[in-house]
Amino acid sequence: MLLNHLIFFGCWALFYTIHSLLASNGIKSKVALNPTTYRLIYSLFSTLSFAFILLLGASIYSAFVLPPSPITTYIGLMLATFGLFVIKRSFRNYSLRVFLGLKKESQSDQTLKKDKLQSKIRHPLYTGTILLFLGYFIYNPLLVNLVSLVALLAYLPFGIRLEEKKLIQQFGDEYLEYKKSTPALFPKIKFS
């Protein structure tokens, strides 16, 4: 049983590594595809490989790490729902069609978005994903779901660093100023 969970963790690590490599400017510049086509292929590959890993996780026999209860079920569903809400809200600043590679990026899509949810946190998609994975683990506290959460939390410092490197290249000082004033994942709590 433990070996299956280690292999599953390895699948997440491989997914996150390939995901980051394919998102890097170095790989994009070496592939002879226009940006929209590359983005579409990247999105399809990411979606299919993500779905494969979720199906793999569902097929692994796994024990409970914590005893489930009505309270954990409620808390888990609330966190996961809030995570989906954050993900949905973060797309208000972006075109989903451009994000998926179904539409060419316009000039307005190439500006640094610092309003709406992005005025509170720099990486709301990551925040929503953390809440979604954490909520699902609390809702269904199986070892396989804990492995998924730990893999995500282990990847995020690297993913954020790589993404921010690209954003600094693209936006320069504007992004550095934004980075100074806006937290990465969770908003500042002010006690007045």
PyMOL commands that set and color helices and strands:
alter all, ss='L'
color gray80, all
select helices_A, chain A and resi 2-23+25-30+35-59+70-93+96-100+108-110+116-119+124-139+143-171+173-181
alter helices_A, ss='H'
color red, helices_A
deselect
rebuild
show_as cartoon
